[in-house]
Amino acid sequence: GAVVSQHPSWVICKSGTSVKIECRSLDFQATTMFWYRQFPKQSLMLMATSNEGSKATYEQGVEKDKFLINHASLTLSTLTVTSAHPEDSSFYICSAREGGRGIYEQYFGPGTRLTVT
Amino acid sequence: AQKITQTQPGMFVQEKEAVTLDCTYDTSDPSYGLFWYKQPSSGEMIFLIYQGSYDQQNATEGRYSLNFQKARKSANLVISASQLGDSAMYFCAMRDYNNAGNMLTFGGGTRLMVKP
């Protein structure tokens, strides 16, 4: 099956710094990528949807200036958490979709656990 | 707007027994897909089973089956012969195919614990 990787798998950073998370589709071209955030014991909440070469579409309540998303190629999307604060600590999961592949076309990365101290 | 409801925050099941995880959904669109994912403590989302709104038969994948009752808007997951490795969070999700964004919407999840 299709593989999506995320890097890093976990990161600890100090408050006020920025953190970049990479999401790569390893064996397919991802026309659309999704970024989710999951707080402990909660469900996945969609943050934004990005199509290759276009600006990301952010869900209501998600600060686009704080969570910068770049989908520069068909295999790579990055999420940058700028000026991170402890409340940004969460599990971030990306998902990638290859257009026209079929009903199972959305594949999830393993997630990145961010801790802001 | 789509809405997915999982009413069981936690469930216990004895090893080797069957268990049903509930999921109800709400959509006004006739074309949609329903998914179940398993999330172990490692965090990865593992796809289990899919049911399309126009599928006539209930989906089955090994020990997983989906009890699809379209009129009641429910899509319960049945796991037969539970194993210790089935202990995890389980999420029901829906995709509305007429929605331009075409994204997955997730329910709140059910934590399943299999007792030896």
Interface residues (C-beta under 8 A of the other chain):
Chain A: T32 F34 Q42 S43 L44 M45 L46 T49 T57 F91 I93 S95 I103 Y104 Q106 Y107 F108 P110 G111 R113
Chain B: G33 Y37 S42 G43 E44 M45 F47 Y50 G52 F91 R95 G101 N102 M103 L104 T105 F106 G107 G108 G109
